[in-house]
Amino acid sequence: MAFSLSLKAAEKKESVKVWGNCGMCKKTIEGALKGVDGVSSASWDKKSKMLEVTYDDAKINLTKIEEKVASSGYDTQNAKAADAAYNGLKQCCKYDRKKS
């Protein structure tokens, strides 16, 4: 259920590690970025745990993108989800969290 809009020349494409387990995780992770101003595409792979995101860095940066994903309950390589957001995930979506 990845989404994509037309690619513009000024856009950046980045890969970000995002922990999750299943197809429902994929839908939630990608959904956290759908409609976000500056994000034109997002696709998460459950096997590699990598999120490929294309965005306009004049409108949003990678830190903000990771914070948006974390707000949906999923830890990224640089942003930890709040415990309340993580605890709100379905049981099948609760991945093993890194201790911090």
Order of alpha helices (4+ residues) and beta strands (2+ residues): beta-beta-alpha-beta-beta-alpha-alpha
